Amino acid sequence: MGRRDVTIYQVAQAAGVSISTVSLALNHPDRVSPKTRDRIITVAGELGYRPGTTVSGRARSRSSRIAVLAPFSSYASYRTRLVGILETFGPHDIEVVVHDTPPATESASPLLETLPVRGDVDGLLIMGVPLGQEGADRLHRWGPPTVLVDAVNAEFTSVTFDDEQAGYLLATHLLGRGHRRLAYLHEPYRPTDFTSAGLLRLNGVARALREAGSSEPGIEDLVLAGNDVPSAQACAAEFARRAERPTAVIAHHDLLAAGFLSGLRTAGIKTPDEVAVAGFDDGPLAEAFGLTTVRQQFAESGRHAAELLRSLIETPQQSPLRTLLVPRLVVRETT
């Protein structure tokens, strides 16, 4: 029996559940218990069922539809990547459907497992969310061609940034300026098996310190109350009141670095004379604050990921490719 012959009614009957439960398991899997979800997915897979497209939605079959998942509300960098994606797909009459996701740092289980099963998209871009094995299996069974950005899974084509090397570059620069006691400023995160971009950057900083061979190299962990400017400003105010403090601060991204720098200036702390400050990303904010940072080509990475996805849609049976983007240090007045 081909998948076009199988209905949701047959899946529900074979799985021993209601039609509405099947619909939830496929479209809103986080609202169904893992045991029930797995049973439905297994049965649907055995029957060869895949959700079809709506008549109205696919009557326009000459065009394509791409879904993009990312923590857009939490990080401006993904919105910039989206610009590159839209620029690439726009001339090809490809519709882009955007889904906002929580950041991995706020979840005790950050791996993307409960991915909705969609029959109305021709390709999928997943940005900034690590893909777990269940999610990978679901994509292989149901999903369209998929490209990961800022996440790696050996089974999928991906575009990533060398975050550890970025941290290494910044720390090496600061060590060259005579700093030996550094601080790393980052948003709060829950301990998980997933290594976030922020932790990879911290690993790079630690590697540079180890290689420095100084008798007392070290790095202090500065955990913010939130991922925003007020939290960074509050942290800077507390930092400025210390009698002893690190001489350089590396922030997880430029927005936090700018907030910290603003708080230092309010407290009368001179940068870089008393404290050096650096970040990651290099957008207009970094240039406006004269911030030393590591440049990421966000729009370019979005365009590259979109081109890879277009290629996969045209030729689905390609082997997974991994693109690793190289960081570039940008030195300005804050160090």
N, C-alpha and C positions, 0 to 999 in steps of 0.2 A: 504493500500500500504506500503510495507516494505521499509526501508531506501535504500536497494540495488536497488530498482526499481525506485527511484527518481533521476532525473538528475539535473545538474546545470541549464539546459535550462528551466526546469519546475519551479525552484525556481525563476529565472529571470522573467519569464512570470507572475507568481503569484504576485511577488513584484512590477511589473511594471518598471523594470530597465533592463539594459543591462547585458549580461553575465560577461563582464569585471568588472562591478560594484559589482556583487555578489562575484567574485573572490577577489577583493580588500577588500570587507567587511569581508571576512572570513580569508584571509591570511595577509592583511595589514590594519587592521581596523582603525588605526590612520589616514589613508588617505581618509576616508569616513566620511561624516557628521554624528553626533550621531543619528539624526532623520532617515536618510537613513539606517544606520547600524542596528538600532533597528528593522526597518521594515523588513529588509532582514533576520535577525536572527529569528524574530518571525515567518515569513513565512516558513523559512527552518525548524524550529522546528516543526511547525504544520504539515508540509509535511513528517516529519521524515527523512529529508536529513542530511547526514553527509559526508564530503569529503572522498572519497575512497583513497586507496593507489595506487601508480603507479605500473605498472607491473614489471618494472625493480627493483624498490625499495623493493617490497615485494615478489619477486620471491624467495628471501632468507628467506622465512617465518619460517625457523627453528630457526633463531636468532631473538632477540628483539632489539628495538631501544628506547632509553630514551633521552628526551630533558631536558637540565639543563639551567635555566635562572638565571642570577646574574649580579651585577655590577663588573665584573671581572677586567675591566680596572681601576676602581677607588680604589679598596681595595684588597691588596694582600691576605687577610684572606680568600677570596672566592676562590682564586686560590689554596690555601692550602686545603680547604675543597674539592675542585674538585679532588685533589690527592686521598683523602680517597674514594671518589665516584668511581673513575676509578679503584682503587685497589679492590673494592667490586664487581663491575660489570665485570671486565676483565675476571676472570676465568669462567664466565657463558656465554660467547659469546654474551654479550649485548653491542650494539653499543651506544656510548654517543655523542649526538649532543649538542654543546655548543652555547648559545645565550648571547651576552653581552648586558646589559641594563644600562641606566643611573641611578646614585644613587638617592634615594628618596630625599636626601637633596637638590638636584639641581632642583627639579620640584615643580611647584606650585600645581600640582595635582599628588602626588606621588603614589596614589593607582593604582595598576595594573588592569585596566579595559579593555583595548583594546587588549586582549590576542588573538593571531592568533588561528584559528580553524585548528587543524592538524589531519589528518586521518592516518598519517604514523608513529605515535609514540605510544608505549605501556605504557608509564609512563612519568610523568612530575615532576621535582624537581624545585621549585621556591625558590631562596635564596636572602634574603636581600631586597625584594620588597614587601610591604604590598598589600594584595589582597582586592580590593573593592567589593561591592556587585554585580556590573555588571560582574566583572571578575569571581566571584564565581558562578554566575548564568550560565555564558558561560561554565565554566568547568563542572558543573553538567549536562548541556544539551549536550555538545559535547565532553568534555575532557576525557582523560584516567585517571587512578588513579593518584593522586597528593599528594605530601608531601611538606610542607613548612618548610624552614629553616630560622631562624632569622625573622620570621613573624608569626602572630597568627591569625587564623580564626577558630571559633568554629566548622565550618562545615568540616574542613580538619585536617588530621594528621599533626603534626608539631614538630619540634625540635628547641628549643630556649635556649638562655643563660640568666641567671638571671642578667641582666645588672644593675638593680637598686641595688641589693645586692653587685655587684662588686664595684660600686661607694661608697657604704656605707663602705665596707671593707677598701678601700684606705683612705677615709676620717677619719675613726676611727683610723687607723694606724698613720696618720699625727697628729691628735689631741693628741694621746698618746705620740707623740714626742714633744708636746708643741706648735704646730702651731695652731693659732686661726684665722688667716686671710689667706684664700686660694684663688687661682684663678683657673678657669676651662678654658682650652685652646681647642678650637674646630674649625672645618671648618665652613664656612658660610652656612646658611640654610634659607629656606623661611618658614615663619609661615604657618602652616597647622594644620588640625585636627589630623594628624598622629604624634605619639610620636616616634621619632627615638631612636636607641640604645644610641646615645650620650646624648639625653635629659633624657632618663631613668637613665643613669649613673649620670647625674647631679642631678636628683631627689634623688638618693641615697646619694650623697654628702650632699645635703641640709638636708636630714633626720638625718644624723650623726651630723651635726652642731646643729640642733635643740635639739637633745638629749644630747648634750654636756653641755647645761645649762650655758654656758659662758655668761657674760653680753653683750659682743659685738662680737659674732661669725658672720662671714660673708663670702661671696664668690663673687669674681669678675669675670665677664664674659670677656674672651679674645677671640675675634672673628678674625680668620685669613683671609687673602685675598684669600687663596686657600687651598686645601687639599694636601700640599706637604711640603718638607723640606725647600726650600727657603722661603716660607711664614712663617714657624715657626722660622727660623733664623732671619728674619726681625722683627718679633714680639719680639723676645728675645732681639734684639739690642735696640728697643724702650723701652722695659721693664727695661733694665739695666740702662738707662739714668734717671730713676725716682729717686727722693729723697726718696719718701715713696712708698713701694711696698709690696704686699703679700709675706709671707715667704715660701710659698709652692705652686707649680703649678701642677695641674693634667691635663694631656692631654687626648683627646678623644681616641687616640690609640698611640702605641709605635713609629710609624714613626714620628708623630708630636712631641712627647716627645724627641726623639733623635735630631730632628732639633732644637728644643728649647734649649736643653742642649748644642748643638754645638754652637749656637749663644751666650749663656751665657759664655761659655768658651772663645770664641773669645773676648768678652767684659771684660774678667778678673774677672767675677763673680764666686766665688767658690761654688761648690755644694758638699755636702749639707750644708756647713757652713753658707752661706748667703741665699741661696734659695734651697729648696728641690724640686725635680722633679720626677713625677711618671706617668705611662701610663697604657695602657690595651693591652693585647694579649699574651705577652711573647713568642717571637720567637727568632731567633739567634741575631737579632739586639738589643733586650733588654739585652741579655746576654753579648754581646760585649761592650755595653755602661755601664754595671753595673747598669741597670735601675730597680728600684722598679716598679712592675707592677702586674696585675692580670692575671692569666693564663687562657687561653681558649684552649680546646683540639679541634683544628680545624679539623685535619684529622680524628680524632675519631668521631666528630659530622657528618662529611661527610659520613663516613662508616655507622654510625647508621641510618642516613636518607636514605641511599641507601638500607639498609636491610629492613627498614620499607616499602619502595616502592616495593621491591621485594615481600614482604608478601602481599601487597595490590593487586599487579598484579595477584598473585596466588589465592587470596581470596578477590575479590573486595568488598563484602558486609560487611566489617568490620566497627565497630564504630570508629570514629576519636579518635586518641590517642595524648596526649601532653606530650612531654619529656622536662623537664626543667633541664638544665645542671648547676651544682653548680660551682661558681667561687672559685679560690684559690689564696690567696695573696702570692706574691713572693717578699721578702724584700732583696734589694741589696744596693749598696753604695750610690745611689743618694738621699736617705732619711735618 
